[in-house]
Amino acid sequence: MSGSSLPGTSARTAVTRISPVPLSRRRLLGAALGTAALAGAGAAPAASAAPRSTGAIRHILLQGGAVNVRDIGGYRAAGGRVRYGAVYRADALSKVTDADVATLGGLGLRQVVDFRVPLELRYDGADRLPPGLAPTSRPVSDNGLYAQLLGVIAAGDPATQEELLGNGKAAAFMRGVYPMFVSDTDNRAQFAATLHDIAYGGRGALLYHCTSGKDRTGWATYVLLRLLGVGRQDAVADYLASNTFRAAYDARTRAALAQSGQMQNPDLLIPVQEVRVEYLAAALDQVHDDYGSLGRYVREGLGVDRRTVARLRARLVG
């Protein structure tokens, strides 16, 4: 699991159209930041299919703005395939509907881990979960991204937005966020605790999420899949699949921001809304610089020993 060179893979998926619906200023801000703020706006859920080499990605269809909820199962791994129904990755569950809560209740969840920082929780609200479940808060820093975007969009000034996000600056900021997943001690502790919960928790499934379900959640999933022996190409494809599941939702948000006059050029947000191979590579470059290999990062940085890796594989691969 060493090295940071990444193939330019992408997941083959299909997304249903989402018709535009007028949104309030606050809800537009939330949607632009990847929150579930479009809940109740009548968004059609995205349909899903997956990389040809792995069979279908199981996409959990919700109505309340959470468009990136999926099972990590199905991939070829060491000794078999990753089991369905054991671990789920998601975007924020703050605005899910009552019907969505019932759908989540059918997943057999025993734990939900929330990687969002306090500002995200204050702005977007706590998760709505089935009875008997309460989120486990494990904030992973976004390097101030959420706060900065709130300010930039709320200002409504095209020159400021261009200055802060244009000419490659948005993508550069994202490349700066990812290394912190590796180098920051507190961030490592949150990811490590989640891996231990997956390995040693009781019966039932675990779901983890952040705001958009793509960056912090994407890194956690990449590491977990590689630990399970999933090939790098498939792990990268799963990471990039967020672009497909979020594409229509994010495009609709940009159109609404333009229509409202809050952004003259909402395409400035695209590098923030997307995941890109270069972002994942920035984290893996940090792994290489600090630890030399992904295996050492897992053992020394996360404190996940061989026994725990064996336990993860026993629980999740069959």
C-alpha positions in Angstrom: 0.0 0.0 0.0 2.9 2.4 -0.6 3.3 5.3 -3.0 1.2 8.2 -4.0 0.8 7.7 -7.8 -2.8 7.4 -8.7 -4.5 6.2 -11.8 -7.0 8.6 -13.4 -10.0 6.3 -12.9 -13.6 7.2 -12.7 -16.8 5.4 -11.7 -19.4 4.8 -14.4 -22.7 5.9 -12.9 -26.0 7.3 -13.9 -27.8 10.3 -12.3 -31.4 11.3 -12.7 -32.3 14.9 -13.6 -33.2 17.3 -10.8 -35.5 20.1 -11.8 -34.6 23.6 -10.3 -36.6 24.8 -7.3 -36.3 28.3 -5.8 -34.4 28.3 -2.6 -34.0 30.8 0.3 -30.7 32.6 0.8 -29.8 30.6 3.8 -30.6 27.3 2.1 -28.6 28.3 -1.0 -25.6 28.9 1.2 -26.0 25.6 2.9 -26.4 23.8 -0.4 -23.3 25.5 -1.9 -21.4 24.2 1.1 -22.6 20.7 0.4 -25.1 20.5 3.3 -28.5 18.8 3.2 -30.1 22.3 2.9 -32.1 21.3 -0.2 -34.3 19.0 1.9 -37.9 19.2 1.0 -37.2 20.9 -2.4 -38.5 17.9 -4.3 -35.1 16.7 -5.5 -35.2 13.3 -7.3 -32.7 10.9 -5.9 -29.7 9.8 -8.0 -29.8 6.4 -9.5 -26.6 4.4 -9.2 -24.4 1.9 -10.9 -20.7 1.3 -10.4 -17.2 0.6 -11.8 -17.5 -2.4 -14.2 -14.9 -4.4 -12.3 -16.8 -4.4 -9.0 -20.5 -4.9 -9.7 -23.1 -2.4 -8.5 -22.5 0.3 -5.9 -25.5 0.1 -3.5 -26.8 3.7 -3.4 -29.2 4.4 -0.6 -32.0 6.6 -2.1 -33.1 9.4 0.3 -35.3 12.4 -0.4 -34.0 14.9 2.0 -30.9 16.3 0.4 -28.5 13.5 1.3 -27.5 12.3 -2.2 -24.2 10.6 -1.5 -25.3 7.8 0.9 -23.9 4.4 -0.1 -22.8 1.0 1.0 -19.0 0.4 0.7 -19.5 -3.2 -0.1 -19.1 -5.1 -3.3 -15.4 -4.5 -4.1 -12.9 -7.3 -4.7 -10.7 -7.5 -1.6 -8.2 -9.8 0.0 -9.9 -13.2 0.3 -13.2 -12.3 -1.3 -15.4 -9.2 -1.6 -16.3 -6.5 0.8 -19.6 -7.4 2.4 -22.7 -5.3 1.8 -24.6 -4.1 4.8 -21.7 -3.6 7.2 -20.3 -0.1 6.6 -22.0 2.9 5.0 -20.6 6.3 3.9 -22.8 9.4 3.6 -23.2 13.1 3.4 -25.0 15.0 6.2 -28.3 13.6 7.5 -29.5 16.8 9.0 -32.5 17.4 6.7 -33.6 13.9 5.9 -37.4 13.3 5.8 -39.4 11.1 8.1 -39.5 8.5 5.2 -35.7 8.8 5.0 -35.4 8.1 8.7 -37.4 5.0 8.2 -35.1 4.0 5.3 -32.1 4.5 7.5 -33.8 2.4 10.2 -33.9 -0.4 7.7 -30.1 -0.5 7.4 -29.5 -2.1 10.8 -27.3 0.7 12.0 -25.7 0.4 15.4 -23.5 3.6 15.2 -23.4 6.8 13.2 -20.1 8.8 13.2 -20.2 12.5 12.3 -16.9 14.1 11.1 -18.4 17.6 10.9 -16.9 20.4 12.9 -19.0 22.5 15.3 -19.6 25.3 12.8 -21.2 22.9 10.4 -23.4 21.5 13.1 -24.5 24.9 14.2 -25.3 26.0 10.7 -26.9 22.8 9.3 -28.1 21.0 12.4 -27.6 17.6 14.0 -28.4 14.4 12.2 -32.0 13.0 12.1 -31.6 9.4 13.0 -33.8 6.4 13.8 -35.0 5.9 17.4 -32.3 4.6 19.7 -29.4 6.1 17.7 -27.4 9.2 18.6 -24.5 10.5 16.4 -20.9 10.0 17.7 -19.3 13.4 17.1 -15.7 13.0 15.8 -14.9 16.4 14.2 -12.2 16.3 11.5 -10.8 19.7 10.6 -11.7 21.2 7.1 -8.9 23.8 7.5 -11.5 26.5 7.7 -13.0 25.8 4.4 -16.6 25.9 5.6 -16.2 29.2 7.4 -14.4 30.8 4.4 -17.0 29.8 1.9 -19.9 31.0 4.1 -18.3 34.4 4.2 -17.4 34.5 0.5 -20.9 33.5 -0.7 -22.8 35.6 1.8 -20.8 38.7 0.8 -22.2 38.5 -2.7 -19.3 40.4 -4.1 -18.1 39.0 -7.5 -14.6 40.6 -7.2 -14.1 39.1 -3.8 -15.3 35.7 -4.9 -13.1 35.8 -7.9 -10.1 36.9 -5.8 -10.5 34.1 -3.3 -11.7 31.2 -5.5 -10.6 32.0 -9.1 -7.4 31.3 -11.0 -7.0 27.9 -9.4 -7.2 29.1 -5.8 -10.2 27.0 -4.9 -8.4 23.8 -6.1 -5.2 24.9 -4.3 -7.2 25.3 -1.1 -8.6 21.8 -1.4 -5.1 20.4 -2.0 -4.2 22.1 1.3 -7.1 20.5 3.2 -6.2 16.9 2.5 -2.7 16.7 3.9 -4.2 17.7 7.3 -6.2 14.4 7.3 -2.7 12.8 7.7 -0.6 15.3 9.6 -3.0 16.6 12.2 -2.9 14.5 15.4 -6.5 15.1 16.3 -7.7 14.2 12.8 -5.8 11.0 12.9 -7.3 10.1 16.3 -10.9 10.6 14.9 -10.2 8.3 11.9 -8.4 5.8 14.1 -11.3 5.6 16.6 -13.7 5.0 13.7 -11.7 2.1 12.3 -11.5 0.6 15.8 -15.3 0.9 16.1 -15.8 -0.9 12.8 -13.4 -3.6 13.9 -14.6 -4.2 17.5 -18.1 -2.8 17.7 -21.1 -5.0 18.3 -23.6 -6.3 15.8 -25.0 -4.0 13.2 -23.7 -1.6 10.7 -21.7 1.6 11.1 -22.3 4.7 9.0 -19.8 7.6 8.9 -20.3 11.0 7.2 -19.2 14.6 6.9 -21.0 17.4 5.2 -20.8 16.4 1.5 -19.7 12.8 2.1 -16.7 13.3 -0.2 -13.5 14.6 1.4 -13.2 13.5 5.0 -15.6 10.6 4.3 -13.8 9.9 1.0 -10.4 9.7 2.8 -11.7 7.4 5.5 -13.2 5.1 2.9 -10.1 5.0 0.7 -8.0 4.0 3.7 -10.5 1.4 4.9 -10.9 -0.2 1.4 -7.1 -0.4 1.0 -6.8 -2.0 4.4 -9.3 -4.6 3.3 -7.1 -5.4 0.3 -9.2 -3.6 -2.3 -7.1 -2.6 -5.3 -6.0 1.0 -5.6 -7.9 1.5 -8.9 -11.2 0.5 -7.3 -10.5 2.5 -4.1 -9.9 5.6 -6.2 -13.0 4.9 -8.3 -15.1 4.7 -5.2 -13.6 8.1 -4.1 -14.4 9.7 -7.4 -17.9 8.3 -7.5 -19.0 11.2 -5.3 -18.8 13.4 -8.4 -21.5 11.4 -10.1 -23.8 11.1 -7.1 -23.5 14.8 -6.3 -23.3 16.2 -9.8 -27.0 17.1 -10.4 -27.5 18.4 -6.9 -24.4 20.6 -7.1 -25.2 21.9 -10.6 -28.7 22.9 -9.4 -27.2 24.7 -6.5 -24.9 26.7 -8.7 -27.8 27.7 -11.0 -29.8 28.8 -8.0 -27.0 30.9 -6.7 -26.7 32.7 -10.0 -30.4 33.2 -10.2 -30.5 34.7 -6.8 -27.6 37.1 -7.6 -25.4 35.8 -4.8 -22.8 34.6 -7.2 -22.1 36.1 -10.7 -19.9 33.1 -11.5 -21.0 30.1 -9.4 -18.7 27.8 -11.4 -16.0 29.1 -9.1 -17.4 26.6 -6.6 -16.8 23.6 -8.8 -13.3 22.7 -7.5 -14.8 22.8 -4.0 -17.8 20.8 -4.8 -15.9 18.1 -6.6 -13.4 15.4 -5.6 -10.3 15.1 -7.7 -7.4 12.7 -8.0 -5.0 15.6 -7.2 -6.8 16.1 -3.8 -6.4 12.5 -2.9 -2.8 12.5 -4.1 -2.1 15.5 -1.8 -3.1 13.3 1.2 -1.1 10.3 -0.1 1.9 12.6 -0.7 1.7 13.6 3.0 1.5 9.9 3.9 4.7 9.3 1.9 6.5 12.2 3.5 5.5 11.4 7.1 5.4 7.6 7.0 6.8 6.3 3.8 3.8 4.1 3.0 0.1 3.8 3.7 0.8 0.7 5.8 3.0 2.6 8.2 0.6 5.4 8.3 -2.1 3.0 9.4 0.1 1.3 12.0 2.0 4.2 13.4 -0.2 7.2 12.5 -3.5 5.6 13.3 -2.4 3.0 15.7 -4.2 0.3 13.8 -2.2 -2.9 14.5 -2.1 -6.1 12.5 -4.6 -7.7 14.8 -7.1 -4.9 14.1 -6.5 -5.2 10.4 -7.2 -8.9 10.6 -10.3 -8.2 12.6 -11.5 -5.7 10.0 -11.0 -8.2 7.2 -12.7 -11.0 9.1 -15.8 -8.8 9.7 -16.0 -7.1 6.3 -14.6 -9.5 3.7 -16.3 -12.8 2.7 
